Amino acid sequence: MAKIPFKQVDVFTSVPFKGNPVAVVLDGGGLSSQQMQQIANWTNLSETTFVVPVTQAGADYHVRIFTPRAELPFAGHPTIGTAHALLEAGLIVAHDGALVQQCRAGLVKLAVTRDAQGAQAIAFTLPEPTVTALDAQQVAQLEGALGVALQGEFAPCLVDVGPRWVVAQLASAQAVLAVRPDFQRTKAQDLQGGHTGVVIFGAHDAAAAANIEIRAFAPAHGIDEDPVCGSGAGSVGAFIRRSGQGERFGGDFLAAQGAVAGRAGVLRLVVSAQSIQVGGNAVTCIDGCITL
């Protein structure tokens, strides 16, 4: 039997069990795609990653990312979780605080820093988004699946960053937390449109620690609600930039996610005309191996 190094990392938190876990198989080079998918289905997390040999110049490491049902070209919290696991294991080293990840979406830049409390923080630069507004029929279908009226001033959009998120703005953070989606309708719409899922967000009151509240739904991939979603949060950043709300939210702000799922994720978004960065902390909760 083969034993393969394995970590389970909680992402977008410095408190174990309060973020979004990702399973990281640190040496997946000998596994077939079928085996990777089988392992991802077994872990039953929103994503499982497999570190494989680098094939592209300039990359520090190469990762394949799987949901329980399919492979993704890119995903946010698996990117941060995999980098954290590899750094912790001493398998990669950041150069001047920078790393480059190879994945199906291409090369992704990461920054490794220390936050105000001295904890390690990792941020990735979102792949350049393609943003397309939904038409009136698609908006009506989305409102029906979510069971809520959407913010009429800013039309929902499809944001493609590798994962393809439908992003919609609600009137407030409280409205976001109150949503109870019809997951069967959401799943059907996402399968029809080829979407990864739906992300909703709304602004918090000025006194809140975070500027916005986010929720992400991906039932077509076997995840009704993703507790804390990096690519979804980055897609919200793209939506805010596209809709001209940069002055309202600022170029550097915090997003909260996971309250409905019993988590307390915190993501930092840095949005400019040139790029969108998504960052946060991570902590290892399981360190061992899997046996094949």
Secondary structure, 3 states (H helix, E strand, C coil): CCEEEEEEEEECCCCCCCCEEEEEECCCCCCCHHHHHHHHHHHCCCCEEEEECCCCCCCCEEEEEECCCCEECCCHHHHHHHHHHHHHHCCCCCECCEEEEEECCEEEEEEEEECCCCCEEEEEECCCCEEEECCHHHHHHHHHHHCCCCCCCCCCEEEECCCEEEEEECCCHHHHHHCCCCHHHHHHHHHHHCCCEEEEEEECCCCCCCCEEEEEEEHHHCEEEECCCHHHHHHHHHHHHHCCCHHHHCCEEEEEECHHHCCCEEEEEEECCCCEEEEECEEEEEEEEEEC
